[in-house]
Amino acid sequence: MEERKFYKLIRHIKQEIKTGDLKNGSQIDPERTLAENLSIGRSSVREGIKILEIIGLIESKRGGGNYITNDFKKMLCNPLSLAFELQNGKIRDVIELRKMLELSNVEFMVKRVTLEEIQQVEKIYEEMLNCDDIEKVADLDRDFHLLMMSFSKNVLLTTIISAISELLEDSIIASRNMVLEKFGKGKIDLDHKMIIEALKSRDEEGLKSSLRVHFDNIDKSLHDLD
């Protein structure tokens, strides 16, 4: 089967990013220039650009050209969201994947986290303790875990976790409500405190244990939500 011509445009853009000629926020060449340089029609260029826009790699500005996105999380979040909805995904699916990724990342968290980063996560925890707004607490809960994941200094893993968290932001708030209803705010606050204490001590096994308890509590409160 003959390859569709727009693939040539897609491969070109990917190569330009790989070589560093295109970076976050860079404007790509005009359609006419791309068509001439790649020896394809402008309709094929537009088709390739549309595909890259759908997956989140390119942002189009009316009258201002096309740009490489500044938010690469969209490249994961957009197709993941679509696939999740089409396959009738459950909140439990997201929680289970986050659990696997966070637990497998503990070794790198405790080895690479800095004192300043620990202080940042402690600040989020203090805000959670003093906040009565359910939606705000859910946002802080998300930020707490995303920040912890960043301690691994693994850009790919952090991006994946971030995309997953944004995938079901409203549902995360709903699940948080159910956790609070089942266990109460005090229990959830204690879970986060134990996580922080293990992180401060750089206790790998203690951090794994604390995270397991936390995710088990979430799992126990999701049965009615599925």
Buried (B, 14 or more C-beta within 10 A) or exposed (E): EEEBBBBBBBEBBEEBBEEEEBEEEBEBBEBEEBBEEBEBEEEBBBBBBEBBBEBBBBBEEEEEEBBBBEEBBBBBBBBBBEEBEEEEBBBBBBBBBBBEBBBEBBEBBBEEBEEEBBEBBBEBBEBBBEBEEEEEBBBBBBBBBBBBBBBBBBEEBBBBBBBBBBBBEEBBBBBBBBBBEBBEBEBBBBBBBBBBEBBBEEBBEBBBBBBEBBBEBBBEBBEEEE
